[in-house]
Each structure stands twice: as structure tokens, then as C-alpha cells.
Amino acid sequence: MSNDGGTIFGGPSVTSYGGIVNEMFDGGGGPVDGPPASNGKSPKKGAVPLIDEESQSTPRGSTAGDGAVGSPSMEFATSRPGGLSTISGVFAPVALSMFSILLFMRMGFVVGQLGFLMTILQLAMAYAIVMLTVLSLCAISSNGAVEGGGVYYMISRSLGPEFGGAIGVLFFVANVFSCALYISGFTEALMNNIGNGQFPDSPTWRFLYCVLVSLVLLVLSLLGSALFAKTALITFMLISICYFTWILSVVFNGPMAVAIPKVNTPAYRVLVNASDPSQGTVEDFTQNLTANYTGWSFHTLGENMFPNYTMDYTTEKPTDFALMFAIIFSGVTGLMAGANMSGELARPSVSIPRGTVQAVFTTLFAYIATAFLMAATSSRYLLQNDYTVMMDTNFHRIFILIGIFSTTLFSSMSNLIGSSRVLNRLSHDKLFGCLLRPAKIEIGDRNPVVSVVITWICVVLVFLVGAMNKIAKLTSIFFLLSYMGVNVATLALELTSAPNFRPTFKYFSWQTCALGVIATGTMMLVVDASMSALGVVVLMTLIMVLHYQLINTNFQAPSVSSGSISQALIYHQVRKYLLLLDVRKEHVKYWRPQILLLVSRPASACSLLDFVNDLKKSGLYVVGHVRKGDMDSSAVVDPLQQVFPYWLSLIDYLKLKAFVELTMSNNIRHGIQQLMRLSGLGAMKPNTVVIGFHELAPSQATLQESQLLKDLRFSKIDRAAVVEYFTAGDYMPKELNGNLERLAPVDYVNVLKDVLHMTKNLCVARHFSKLDKEALSRGWNGQKRYIDVWPVDLQKPQETGLGWDNSSLFLLQLACILSMSSRWRSYTKLRVFICVNSLQDMHRRERQLKNMLQTLRIEGESSVVPWDHVVCHYQPTNGASGNTTIPSVDLPPAYISAFNDMVKRYSEEAAITLLNLPVPPNSAEDDGEKYLEMVRNLTDAFPPTLLVHGVSSVISTAL
């Protein structure tokens, strides 16, 4: 038994070999344990689907991800042997990065400009922004096992590889530039304070000094995380000692005069001619300019309590609130230093939240204490004109100098190591193909030496850039984009309400995450609006490039192991809106087709699959398939789960906007009933069933030659594997006589009756192998082709043209929907035929038809056709009147043949023809084959034809 378009369910069989299911489609191309071998022969028993081992598709109904129970990637947050502790791996790096130059060289200037109260306010604002991001960081890092890669790993595993990869690249670049900036600052401070003209000083020599310093950091980084931890602890203790020497100096030093540094050239300017200011100024460094250091004084504290904006003597530009805030905020943005070491930590899920929060509050306390001590001991003139006031008021300058050098060098080393870990993780995730493959090389205790060397080379190249200050702003933007990414990731996870998002860190909410996003975005605009726009453009470009890269390759590792947050967000919203859809509130005005297409052999149904995609008009489209068999108790998994990825790939290849529903039953008819009852969800359930006609011979497979298979981007399975999988003849179940196993005519007719009994609209498709959408664009003899509609009730010919029942209106609605789709609208016209007797007023009937189309707001041509030569063959049996509906199987063959000839004469070159489907007989056992023969004679030699029987009202003329 055959089917047009391969849509009749000729029951496939299921055989089990050692618990692994070997499945076959009826009529060919059914899913089996694996795709056919290249020679077209059946795969060996026990084979698995041909899916990349690293990107194993997840069966429907299961979830995969880091830590998925039962998966090989299952990880628990146990201690990593030899890993860094919270103090050495997180607290010390974060505290050192947040102290930075601000503590030793900028805090006095900030207090001098803002005053103590405004300084506290700005510190509170800056740390509020930092803490919002820290809360998100703590939440996301305590939600499971964290591997190397820091911010990139967290974002990519939360928002997906495209967004995570883009942020990872920006974060890597920001760390590289930041490392270069710190080293350049260290070299400059070294030359200004120690060189004293003893060393050559030129741009070339400065470059060589920077390279030499970076080489020292490279060696330290190559020695591994253990040395870094020791360096972090030693540096932190050293800086703490230096800082406490200043505290002691504040306690024990009395009032004194502090010399204004010579680098403050505006302070040493004097008029060339005091009597004529127009002659300008000149620097006079012979002056002995000093400012007062008062020691503890409430009077001094009172004078330094409120803002007094002057000028920044290094840039000679006026200061303001925004500039001071930018200085403060740029000094406290090292909160990711601990997260960057996630791959080196013993317990990253515990250490990152604990160490980061401790470091944030420690540095906040230190900054507040420093601001208070400076405001209470130094005059405003001293604070505004001496960046090195902490150095000049200490017991000895060397202590603060050591602090400056230590923080600068350690921050450089932290950036070098952190960026190398991000690069290493990017290479492991294969986001950039073979480009970063060398960066995967590790030695010893997972020390990514090649990544470190590559990062060092990038840092050296940055030294060649002259405009370092301009790059500094873009670096800050990239860091802020990374922080925003962390907030967005946590916000998305919180909004999805995913059961597996249950971080051990509880002190956050979606409100804090949203505030973090707003705060970091605002800070980007404060730093530099134009640079922020550039940073966003770079980010979006990277996201698009990575998205295009991923969908054109078989890359799947991060997306499979971590999932995509977009899917979780879509699920959350779709579920919510599906609950709002109430089937009791449906109205005919908003009716749309929700189609279930029953497919047996996809290999021969390509044209029909594509046609129904045009017919759905933004409605539901479900491709249903029934496998003949039952669940074998020896099967390891549901055999349909193994074949489901191939169906999804087929849908991708054909570019269909459809769902796939597979079921299994020993009886194909019962399986179809399952699909009709259970397909869809809530109010989105099929109201129309499309099925291919039952042909005498099997339809030919067209999948391999199909011009529809053009887009190969979206599938994780190779096209050749899918094509061979659905077309290989070895997998077609056979009967004992060697013929294809097919659905019996009686069962097929019973399926048609079942559709109508379930009050669903029925469409039977025939000759769709002739449908060539590419030919539509070429037209027919340069003219548009037609969508022909014949709303004729062959079982009641006397009523044709006198009224429109639900079936005829449904027929007209489908034709209208088809003519509204893009390709069909451009290359076809709708034409409606009405059959009348020659004795009737044909012009009046045509006017009625035009008025009907106008009332229904359907654009189309109308045509009145006399059919006396057809209806004359209609002879009601058993004395029935002309208005009585006679059984379809009793329609005279001559009547059917005459109607067939008439339609062929008018619609021979139509793109598609739509007819009313005669009602199936009451007894399929007695009249099933006769009914199919009647339909076969009715539509023989037609163009692609859709036989329709509607049961519900689908058209409204009301507003």
C-alpha cells in the first residue's frame, strides 16, 4: 500500500540486538541504531548514532549539563589536591588589585578635591556598584563546580558560548592592556624615583625596560600557581607593612612643612612681568614651595570636610565630581582577580565568594581609614598639590615606594596569569577552531605554559603602542562589560527559576542583579560615552561572529555541557503565556491552522513537508510519525530517543518551523490516534490533520535530490548521514513476499474516519512529488500560475453554487492562506471555480461569487463553469431525491470520470488544486478499497492536489 509524499504509516518494525534497538522505517529511511555506513549497508549491531563523541546530542526528555547526574561530566565541589587556599588564591589577589595605585598615590588628591564627606559618599557609591557585581559573582560561582577560565567560564556556562566567548575575548584583551599599563607605570616610577639620570632614558630604552620587567613576570608565571600564591601572600604582607608604617607616621609625626614636588609645574609658575600679566608665566623651580602637614587636628579635619574643586596639576584641567568618581572607581575594579584563578583553587565554589567578600570589605575599611587620617592631618593645599603626600609624610620614602612597586608588579602578574587562564579555557572550548589549539598545552599541575607565553607576547606588542592613556579608557570599558556580563548571567539564571540554580551564597536577588547591570552600564557612560559605544559594538560583533562560527561547525561542547540560558528564558516565558491561552476563549475571528502532518517516509515527503510549512500561516505545525513496535524490556533506552536527533536535523535541513512528535504502537491506527490526541500543548493543539494519499505503488524517495536541502548550518549531524539514514533501502521493513510492508487500505480509510470523528479538519494530499516551488518563480509561459479552488460537493451536485458549507469555506480559507505566503503571493494567483447548469443565470452566479469573495476579503479571480455534461451522469440510487447525499462509494464512475476531465481541462497547468474530499464510507471493511479507487479516479493526472473536508467554522465576516 502506498502513499503520496510518504505520509501513510506503513508500520516500521523494531528489533532488539543485545538491548540496543535497531529500528526501521516503513518504506525506507527509518532511524536505526546509527546512520547507514557509507557503502549503504546496515551498521553493525550495537552501533550508536553517528554523532560527534564530544557533542553527543541529548535525548529528548533528559537534561545534560555540568554535573548532570549519570553523565561523564559529573563533578562535585570537592577539594582539588594541591589547589590554592582562600587567602592565597582569592583574598590576597583581590585585595592587592583593589588597593592598586589609588591607595598610595591618589587618595590624598581625591580627599583634597572632594573633602572627607564627599569622599566617603563616592567610596560608598563605588563599593555599592562593586558589591552588586560581587554578589552576582558569588552566586554564580557557588552554584556548582567552577573550572579554569574565571569570568569567561562563568558567563559562557550561563549565557552560552557566543556571549561568554565574546566577553572572554574582551576580558583577555583588557587584562593584557592592563598588564602592559601597570608595567609601564612601574617602569616610569622606577626611572623617576631611582634612576636619577643614571640609566639611559628614551622611548626605545623605556620599551626595553618594560620588556625586561615583563620577562621577570613571565618567569614567575611559568613556575606555576604555587609560586604565585606565595608571591601574593608575601606581597600582601609587604604592602600591609608599608601601609602600617604610614599609620605609625601619622600617629607619631608632628606638624611639619612638606615640599611641593617639582613635577607640579603649575605651582612653580610665576609671572614674567608682575606689572604686565599679559606677558605670560614661566616656571621658577628655585622657589622653596611648601605646604603644611598639621598632624592630628580637628581644625584641619573641619577644613577638609567639604568639596573644593581646583585643577589636576598633571593634566592642568579642572576637576569635578565625575572625574573624581572615575579615579576612585578605576582603583577598586580588581574584584575578578580571585575568579581568574578559579582553575588553581582547591575549592573555587567556596573560596571565590568568601575571599572576594572579605577582600572587598578589607579594602573599603582601609580606604575609609586612609581618607579620614589624611583629612585630619594634611592641609587642603598639601593634598591638592602633592600626589605623593603619603610618601612625603612617612618615616622614610622607601616604604611607600616599595608599596607602589609591589602593588604595580603584583597587579601586572595577576593580569598576566588571569588572562592566560582565560585564553587556555577559550582554547579548550574550541571557540576559534584550530587558531588557539597550541594554547591548550599544559604541563605539570595543569599549568598552561603556552597560554602564558602567548599572553606575554601580546603584552610586549602593547608596549609598542604609544597612546597608552587612550587605551586605558577602552580597557576600563572592557572590564565593565565583563562585570555587566556577570550581572546579566546571574539575573538570567534567577529569572528562569531553574531548579538547578541554587547557589550556596544566598545574599542576592534579581533586584541586586538588575541594579548591578544598571550600575555598570551607567559607569561605562561616566568613564567615556564614545568608548562605551565602541566597546558595545566590538562586543556585538564578536557575538555575531562566534554565533556564525558555531552554527557552521559541529562545535557543541560548551552548549551541551552547560546549556543555553536563552532556552531557559524562552521556556520560562512560553510556559507562562501558554497557561494564559484558554481554549474556552477561542473565537473564529482569530482562527489559524494548527496542522498535524502524518509522515511515514520522510525521504519521499520533502515537497509536502515544505508545502505544509507555507500553509500553517504562523500557526502550529507538528510533524508526526508512528513507529510500529513496542517497548522491549531488554532495550537500554527508548528507541525513539536515539532517532529523534535525525528528525530534528531533517527539520533543520528543510528549514521548517515545525515540531516533531514520535510515538510507538503495535497498531499504526492506534498510534495515529495517540498523535491526534496528545500532540501540542494546552490551547495549542492541532485542529487540522494532513495525510498523504494511499497510492498503489510506493512513492519515490526524493530526499537526496531535493533542492530544499540547502542550509546545513543548524544541524549537529552531517547532512550525508541524515540523507542516507532516511533513504537507505536496507532499512525498509519487508513482508514475507519481499514487498514493502504497508498500511492496509481498510486501516487507511479508518484513519480518515478517526480524524473526522475527533472533529478535526482533514486534508488528503496527492501528487505532491510534482510540486516544484523553484518553478513557481519562473512562471508558466511568462505568466503567474494559479491556485485553483473547486468548492464542489460531488455527493450533492444539485446544491453546488447555491450555498457554502463549512467544508467549502475551509477549502477557501486554506487557499487564501496559501496565497498570502511570501513565495506563493509573488508568483501565483488565486482562482475560484463554481459549477452551474447552463439553464441557470451564469452572470448572476458569477456576481454572487465575486460578492462572496469580497465579503470574505479574499483577493482572487472568479470563474463560472457549466457542467451539464458532468452532472448528467449523476444518478441517485434507490429512488433518492436530487438533494439527498448519497454515499461516496456509490458515485457513478462515469460521473467521476467526467468531473476529472473537466478539472484537467481548466486546471491542468495550475500550481496546485484544492477540492472537496468525499466523505469516507461508514464501513471501511466493506467499502474501503472501493472508496480509495473512487478518489484515485477522481484525481488521476491532476497537478498537486489537496482534498479537503472541513468540520469547523473557520471564516468570520464580523469586525
Backbone hydrogen bonds, N-H to C=O, Kabsch-Sander energy under -0.5 kcal/mol:
donor,donor_aa,acceptor,acceptor_aa,energy
2,S,695,E,-2.9
4,D,693,F,-2.5
6,G,3,N,-1.0
7,T,4,D,-1.0
10,G,8,I,-1.3
11,G,9,F,-0.9
15,T,22,N,-1.9
17,Y,20,I,-2.4
18,G,16,S,-0.5
20,I,17,Y,-2.0
21,V,19,G,-0.5
22,N,15,T,-3.1
23,E,21,V,-0.6
24,M,13,S,-1.6
28,G,25,F,-1.3
29,G,728,A,-1.1
37,A,41,K,-1.9
40,G,37,A,-2.5
47,A,44,K,-1.7
51,I,49,P,-2.1
55,S,52,D,-1.2
56,Q,53,E,-0.7
62,S,59,P,-1.8
66,D,561,S,-2.1
67,G,73,S,-0.9
68,A,65,G,-2.6
71,S,68,A,-2.2
74,M,71,S,-1.6
78,T,76,F,-2.5
80,R,346,A,-2.3
83,G,80,R,-2.2
84,L,344,E,-2.9
89,G,85,S,-2.5
90,V,86,T,-1.7
91,F,86,T,-2.9
92,A,87,I,-2.8
94,V,90,V,-2.6
95,A,91,F,-2.8
96,L,92,A,-2.6
97,S,93,P,-2.3
98,M,94,V,-2.2
99,F,95,A,-1.7
100,S,96,L,-2.0
103,L,99,F,-1.6
104,F,100,S,-0.6
105,M,101,I,-2.9
106,R,101,I,-0.8
106,R,102,L,-0.9
107,M,102,L,-1.4
110,V,106,R,-2.3
111,V,107,M,-2.3
112,G,108,G,-2.3
113,Q,109,F,-1.7
114,L,110,V,-2.9
115,G,111,V,-2.3
116,F,304,N,-3.2
117,L,305,M,-1.7
118,M,114,L,-0.6
118,M,305,M,-0.5
119,T,115,G,-2.1
120,I,116,F,-2.3
121,L,117,L,-2.1
122,Q,118,M,-2.7
123,L,119,T,-2.7
124,A,120,I,-2.4
125,M,121,L,-2.3
126,A,122,Q,-3.0
127,Y,123,L,-2.9
128,A,124,A,-1.8
129,I,125,M,-2.1
130,V,126,A,-2.4
131,M,127,Y,-3.0
132,L,128,A,-2.1
133,T,129,I,-1.7
134,V,130,V,-2.6
135,L,131,M,-2.9
136,S,132,L,-1.6
137,L,133,T,-2.8
138,C,134,V,-3.0
139,A,135,L,-2.2
140,I,136,S,-2.6
141,S,137,L,-2.2
142,S,138,C,-1.2
143,N,140,I,-0.8
150,G,147,E,-0.6
152,Y,149,G,-1.4
153,Y,149,G,-0.6
154,M,150,G,-2.1
155,I,151,V,-2.6
156,S,152,Y,-2.9
157,R,153,Y,-2.0
158,S,155,I,-1.0
159,L,155,I,-3.7
160,G,155,I,-0.6
160,G,156,S,-1.0
164,G,160,G,-2.4
165,G,161,P,-2.7
166,A,162,E,-2.2
167,I,163,F,-2.6
168,G,164,G,-2.7
169,V,165,G,-2.3
170,L,166,A,-2.2
171,F,167,I,-3.0
172,F,168,G,-2.4
173,V,169,V,-2.7
174,A,170,L,-2.8
175,N,171,F,-2.3
176,V,172,F,-2.3
177,F,173,V,-2.7
178,S,174,A,-2.6
179,C,175,N,-2.5
180,A,176,V,-2.3
181,L,177,F,-2.6
182,Y,178,S,-2.5
183,I,179,C,-2.3
184,S,180,A,-2.5
185,G,181,L,-2.5
186,F,182,Y,-2.6
187,T,183,I,-2.7
188,E,184,S,-2.5
189,A,185,G,-2.5
190,L,186,F,-2.4
191,M,187,T,-2.4
192,N,188,E,-2.3
193,N,189,A,-1.9
194,I,190,L,-2.3
195,G,190,L,-1.5
196,N,191,M,-1.0
198,Q,195,G,-2.4
206,R,202,S,-3.2
207,F,203,P,-2.0
208,L,204,T,-2.2
209,Y,205,W,-2.7
210,C,206,R,-2.3
211,V,207,F,-2.4
212,L,208,L,-2.4
213,V,209,Y,-2.5
214,S,210,C,-2.5
215,L,211,V,-2.0
216,V,212,L,-1.6
217,L,213,V,-1.9
218,L,214,S,-2.4
219,V,215,L,-2.4
220,L,216,V,-2.1
221,S,217,L,-2.4
222,L,218,L,-2.5
223,L,219,V,-1.1
224,G,221,S,-1.3
228,F,224,G,-1.4
229,A,225,S,-2.7
230,K,226,A,-2.1
231,T,227,L,-2.9
232,A,228,F,-2.9
233,L,229,A,-2.4
234,I,230,K,-2.8
235,T,231,T,-2.9
236,F,232,A,-2.6
237,M,233,L,-2.5
238,L,234,I,-2.6
239,I,235,T,-2.9
240,S,236,F,-2.4
241,I,237,M,-2.3
242,C,238,L,-2.4
243,Y,239,I,-2.9
244,F,240,S,-2.5
245,T,241,I,-1.8
246,W,242,C,-1.2
247,I,243,Y,-1.8
248,L,244,F,-2.5
249,S,245,T,-2.0
250,V,246,W,-2.4
251,V,247,I,-1.8
252,F,248,L,-2.6
253,N,249,S,-2.8
256,M,293,Y,-2.6
258,V,291,A,-3.2
260,I,289,L,-2.5
264,N,261,P,-1.6
265,T,263,V,-1.9
267,A,264,N,-1.0
268,Y,264,N,-0.7
268,Y,265,T,-0.9
269,R,266,P,-1.0
270,V,282,V,-2.8
272,V,280,G,-2.3
276,D,273,N,-1.5
279,Q,276,D,-1.8
280,G,277,P,-1.8
282,V,270,V,-2.6
284,D,268,Y,-3.0
285,F,283,E,-0.6
287,Q,284,D,-1.1
289,L,287,Q,-0.7
291,A,258,V,-2.3
293,Y,256,M,-3.2
294,T,292,N,-0.6
294,T,377,T,-1.7
295,G,377,T,-1.5
297,S,376,A,-1.5
301,L,297,S,-2.0
302,G,298,F,-2.5
303,E,299,H,-2.1
304,N,300,T,-1.7
305,M,302,G,-1.2
308,N,113,Q,-2.8
312,D,317,K,-2.6
313,Y,311,M,-0.8
315,T,312,D,-0.6
316,E,312,D,-3.1
317,K,312,D,-0.7
319,T,310,T,-1.8
324,M,320,D,-2.1
325,F,321,F,-2.2
326,A,322,A,-2.3
327,I,323,L,-1.9
328,I,324,M,-2.3
329,F,325,F,-3.0
330,S,326,A,-2.3
331,G,327,I,-0.9
331,G,328,I,-0.8
332,V,329,F,-1.4
333,T,330,S,-0.5
337,A,334,G,-1.6
340,N,336,M,-2.4
341,M,338,G,-1.1
342,S,339,A,-1.8
344,E,341,M,-2.0
345,L,341,M,-0.8
345,L,342,S,-0.6
346,A,84,L,-2.7
347,R,84,L,-0.5
350,V,347,R,-1.3
351,S,347,R,-3.4
352,I,348,P,-2.1
354,R,350,V,-1.8
355,G,351,S,-2.9
356,T,352,I,-1.9
357,V,353,P,-2.1
358,Q,354,R,-2.2
359,A,355,G,-2.3
360,V,356,T,-2.4
361,F,357,V,-2.2
362,T,358,Q,-2.1
363,T,359,A,-2.6
364,L,360,V,-2.1
365,F,361,F,-2.2
366,A,362,T,-2.1
367,Y,363,T,-2.6
368,I,364,L,-2.4
369,A,365,F,-2.5
370,T,366,A,-2.5
371,A,367,Y,-2.7
372,F,368,I,-2.4
373,L,369,A,-2.6
374,M,370,T,-2.5
375,A,371,A,-2.3
376,A,372,F,-1.7
377,T,373,L,-0.7
377,T,374,M,-0.7
378,S,374,M,-2.2
379,S,292,N,-2.0
383,L,379,S,-2.2
384,Q,380,R,-2.4
385,N,381,Y,-1.2
386,D,382,L,-0.8
389,V,386,D,-1.2
392,D,388,T,-2.6
393,T,389,V,-1.3
394,N,391,M,-0.9
399,F,396,H,-1.2
400,I,396,H,-0.7
401,L,397,R,-2.3
402,I,398,I,-2.6
403,G,399,F,-2.0
404,I,400,I,-2.7
405,F,401,L,-2.7
406,S,402,I,-2.8
407,T,403,G,-2.5
408,T,404,I,-2.2
409,L,405,F,-2.7
410,F,406,S,-2.7
411,S,407,T,-2.4
412,S,408,T,-2.0
413,M,409,L,-2.5
414,S,410,F,-3.1
415,N,411,S,-2.3
416,L,412,S,-2.3
417,I,413,M,-2.6
418,G,414,S,-2.7
419,S,415,N,-2.5
420,S,416,L,-1.6
421,R,417,I,-1.9
422,V,418,G,-1.7
423,L,419,S,-2.3
424,N,420,S,-2.2
425,R,421,R,-2.1
426,L,422,V,-2.3
427,S,423,L,-2.1
428,H,424,N,-2.0
429,D,425,R,-1.9
430,K,427,S,-1.0
431,L,426,L,-1.3
433,G,430,K,-1.2
435,L,432,F,-1.7
436,L,433,G,-0.6
437,R,434,C,-1.2
439,A,436,L,-1.1
440,K,437,R,-1.9
441,I,438,P,-1.7
443,I,447,N,-2.0
446,R,444,G,-2.0
447,N,443,I,-2.8
449,V,447,N,-2.0
450,V,441,I,-0.8
452,V,448,P,-2.0
453,V,449,V,-2.3
454,I,450,V,-2.7
455,T,451,S,-2.4
456,W,452,V,-2.5
457,I,453,V,-2.4
458,C,454,I,-2.1
459,V,455,T,-2.2
460,V,456,W,-2.4
461,L,457,I,-2.2
462,V,458,C,-1.6
463,F,459,V,-1.3
464,L,460,V,-0.6
464,L,461,L,-1.0
465,V,462,V,-1.9
468,M,466,G,-2.2
471,I,467,A,-1.4
472,A,468,M,-1.7
473,K,469,N,-0.9
474,L,470,K,-1.1
475,T,471,I,-2.5
476,S,472,A,-2.0
477,I,473,K,-2.1
478,F,474,L,-2.3
479,F,475,T,-2.2
480,L,476,S,-2.5
481,L,477,I,-2.5
482,S,478,F,-1.9
483,Y,479,F,-2.3
484,M,480,L,-2.7
485,G,481,L,-2.1
486,V,482,S,-1.8
487,N,483,Y,-2.0
488,V,484,M,-2.9
489,A,485,G,-2.6
490,T,486,V,-2.3
491,L,487,N,-2.6
492,A,488,V,-2.7
493,L,489,A,-2.3
494,E,490,T,-2.3
495,L,491,L,-2.5
496,T,492,A,-1.8
497,S,493,L,-0.6
497,S,494,E,-0.7
498,A,493,L,-0.8
501,F,498,A,-1.9
502,R,500,N,-1.2
504,T,142,S,-1.7
506,K,504,T,-0.6
508,F,506,K,-1.9
513,C,509,S,-2.0
514,A,510,W,-2.5
515,L,511,Q,-2.5
516,G,512,T,-2.1
517,V,513,C,-2.1
518,I,514,A,-2.4
519,A,515,L,-3.0
520,T,516,G,-2.5
521,G,517,V,-2.2
522,T,518,I,-2.5
523,M,519,A,-2.4
524,M,520,T,-1.8
525,L,521,G,-1.5
526,V,522,T,-2.1
527,V,523,M,-2.6
528,D,524,M,-2.3
532,S,528,D,-2.1
533,A,529,A,-2.1
534,L,530,S,-2.1
535,G,531,M,-2.7
536,V,532,S,-2.4
537,V,533,A,-2.3
538,V,534,L,-2.5
539,L,535,G,-2.4
540,M,536,V,-2.8
541,T,537,V,-2.4
542,L,538,V,-2.3
543,I,539,L,-2.3
544,M,540,M,-2.4
545,V,541,T,-2.6
546,L,542,L,-2.8
547,H,543,I,-2.4
548,Y,544,M,-2.5
549,Q,545,V,-2.4
550,L,546,L,-2.7
551,I,547,H,-2.2
552,N,548,Y,-0.8
553,T,550,L,-1.1
560,V,556,Q,-2.8
561,S,557,A,-2.5
562,S,558,P,-2.2
563,G,559,S,-1.5
567,Q,564,S,-0.6
568,A,564,S,-1.4
569,L,565,I,-2.7
570,I,566,S,-2.7
571,Y,567,Q,-2.6
572,H,568,A,-2.3
573,Q,569,L,-2.3
574,V,570,I,-3.3
575,R,571,Y,-2.7
576,K,572,H,-1.4
577,Y,573,Q,-2.4
578,L,574,V,-2.8
579,L,575,R,-1.7
580,L,576,K,-0.7
581,L,577,Y,-1.0
581,L,578,L,-0.5
582,D,580,L,-0.6
583,V,581,L,-0.6
585,K,582,D,-2.0
586,E,583,V,-1.1
590,Y,587,H,-1.6
591,W,588,V,-1.6
595,I,593,P,-0.5
595,I,620,L,-2.8
596,L,688,T,-2.6
597,L,595,I,-0.6
597,L,622,V,-3.0
598,L,596,L,-0.6
598,L,690,V,-2.5
599,V,597,L,-0.6
599,V,624,G,-2.9
600,S,6,G,-2.7
601,R,6,G,-3.2
604,S,601,R,-1.5
605,A,602,P,-1.4
609,L,605,A,-2.8
610,D,606,C,-2.2
611,F,607,S,-2.3
612,V,608,L,-2.5
613,N,609,L,-1.2
614,D,610,D,-1.2
614,D,611,F,-0.6
615,L,611,F,-1.4
616,K,612,V,-1.2
619,G,616,K,-0.7
622,V,595,I,-3.0
623,V,659,F,-3.3
624,G,597,L,-3.0
624,G,622,V,-0.7
625,H,661,E,-2.0
627,R,663,T,-2.9
629,G,627,R,-0.5
629,G,665,S,-1.5
632,D,630,D,-0.8
635,A,632,D,-1.9
636,V,19,G,-2.6
641,Q,638,D,-1.5
642,Q,638,D,-0.8
643,V,639,P,-0.9
644,F,640,L,-1.4
646,Y,643,V,-0.9
647,W,643,V,-1.4
648,L,644,F,-2.2
649,S,645,P,-2.2
650,L,646,Y,-2.1
651,I,647,W,-2.4
652,D,648,L,-2.2
653,Y,649,S,-2.8
654,L,650,L,-2.3
655,K,651,I,-0.5
655,K,652,D,-1.0
656,L,651,I,-2.2
658,A,656,L,-1.1
659,F,621,Y,-2.7
661,E,623,V,-2.7
663,T,625,H,-2.0
665,S,627,R,-2.5
671,G,667,N,-2.2
672,I,668,I,-2.4
673,Q,669,R,-2.1
674,Q,670,H,-2.0
675,L,671,G,-2.1
676,M,672,I,-2.6
677,R,673,Q,-2.1
678,L,674,Q,-2.9
679,S,675,L,-2.3
681,L,684,M,-2.2
684,M,681,L,-2.3
685,K,683,A,-1.3
687,N,594,Q,-2.3
688,T,594,Q,-2.0
689,V,761,N,-3.0
690,V,596,L,-2.5
691,I,763,C,-2.4
692,G,598,L,-0.5
693,F,765,A,-2.6
695,E,693,F,-1.0
699,S,3,N,-0.6
702,T,603,A,-3.0
703,L,603,A,-1.3
706,S,702,T,-1.0
709,L,706,S,-0.9
710,K,653,Y,-0.6
710,K,708,L,-2.1
711,D,653,Y,-0.6
711,D,708,L,-0.5
712,L,710,K,-0.8
722,V,718,D,-1.9
723,V,719,R,-3.0
724,E,720,A,-2.5
725,Y,721,A,-1.9
726,F,722,V,-2.0
727,T,723,V,-0.8
728,A,724,E,-2.1
731,Y,728,A,-1.5
732,M,729,G,-1.8
735,E,739,N,-3.3
738,G,735,E,-1.7
741,E,733,P,-2.2
748,Y,744,A,-2.4
749,V,745,P,-2.5
750,N,746,V,-2.2
751,V,747,D,-1.9
752,L,748,Y,-1.8
753,K,749,V,-2.2
754,D,750,N,-2.4
755,V,751,V,-2.0
756,L,752,L,-1.6
757,H,753,K,-2.6
758,M,754,D,-1.8
759,T,756,L,-1.7
760,K,755,V,-1.9
761,N,687,N,-2.6
762,L,949,H,-2.6
763,C,689,V,-2.5
764,V,947,L,-3.1
765,A,691,I,-2.3
765,A,763,C,-0.5
766,R,945,T,-2.6
770,K,767,H,-1.6
771,L,768,F,-0.9
775,A,772,D,-0.6
776,L,772,D,-0.8
777,S,773,K,-0.8
777,S,774,E,-0.5
778,R,774,E,-0.6
778,R,775,A,-0.5
779,G,775,A,-1.1
779,G,776,L,-0.6
780,W,783,Q,-2.9
781,N,779,G,-0.5
783,Q,780,W,-1.7
785,R,827,Y,-1.6
787,I,829,K,-3.3
788,D,786,Y,-0.7
788,D,912,I,-2.2
789,V,831,R,-2.4
790,W,914,L,-2.8
792,V,790,W,-2.3
794,L,792,V,-1.0
796,K,793,D,-1.7
798,Q,882,G,-0.6
799,E,796,K,-1.7
800,T,797,P,-1.0
802,L,799,E,-2.2
803,G,799,E,-0.8
805,D,803,G,-0.5
809,L,805,D,-2.3
810,F,806,N,-2.5
811,L,807,S,-2.2
812,L,808,S,-2.3
813,Q,809,L,-2.5
814,L,810,F,-2.4
815,A,811,L,-1.9
816,C,812,L,-2.3
817,I,813,Q,-2.6
818,L,814,L,-2.5
819,S,815,A,-2.1
820,M,816,C,-0.9
820,M,817,I,-0.7
821,S,817,I,-0.7
821,S,818,L,-1.0
825,R,821,S,-2.9
826,S,822,S,-1.6
827,Y,823,R,-1.6
828,T,824,W,-1.6
829,K,785,R,-2.1
831,R,787,I,-2.6
832,V,861,E,-2.9
833,F,789,V,-2.9
834,I,863,S,-2.2
836,V,865,V,-2.2
840,Q,837,N,-1.5
842,M,840,Q,-1.1
845,R,841,D,-2.0
846,E,842,M,-2.1
847,R,843,H,-2.2
848,Q,844,R,-2.4
849,L,845,R,-2.1
850,K,846,E,-2.5
851,N,847,R,-2.7
852,M,848,Q,-2.3
853,L,849,L,-2.5
854,Q,850,K,-2.5
855,T,851,N,-2.7
856,L,852,M,-2.1
857,R,854,Q,-0.9
858,I,853,L,-2.9
859,E,857,R,-0.5
860,G,858,I,-0.6
861,E,830,L,-3.0
863,S,832,V,-2.2
865,V,834,I,-2.9
865,V,863,S,-0.5
867,W,836,V,-1.9
870,V,867,W,-1.2
871,V,867,W,-2.8
872,C,868,D,-1.6
873,H,870,V,-1.7
874,Y,871,V,-1.5
875,Q,873,H,-0.7
880,A,877,T,-1.8
884,T,881,S,-1.2
886,I,795,Q,-1.1
886,I,884,T,-0.7
890,D,887,P,-1.5
891,L,888,S,-1.3
896,I,892,P,-2.0
897,S,893,P,-2.8
898,A,894,A,-2.4
899,F,895,Y,-2.0
900,N,896,I,-2.3
901,D,897,S,-2.3
902,M,898,A,-2.1
903,V,899,F,-2.4
904,K,900,N,-2.2
905,R,901,D,-1.9
906,Y,902,M,-1.6
907,S,903,V,-3.1
908,E,904,K,-1.0
910,A,907,S,-1.6
911,A,786,Y,-2.2
912,I,786,Y,-1.2
913,T,944,P,-2.7
914,L,788,D,-2.7
915,L,946,L,-2.1
916,N,790,W,-0.8
917,L,948,V,-3.0
924,A,922,N,-0.7
927,D,923,S,-2.5
928,G,924,A,-2.0
931,Y,927,D,-2.5
932,L,928,G,-2.1
933,E,929,E,-2.1
934,M,930,K,-2.0
935,V,931,Y,-2.3
936,R,932,L,-2.3
937,N,933,E,-2.4
938,L,934,M,-2.1
939,T,935,V,-1.6
940,D,936,R,-0.7
942,F,939,T,-1.7
945,T,766,R,-3.0
946,L,913,T,-2.6
947,L,764,V,-3.2
947,L,945,T,-0.5
948,V,915,L,-3.0
948,V,946,L,-0.5
949,H,762,L,-2.8
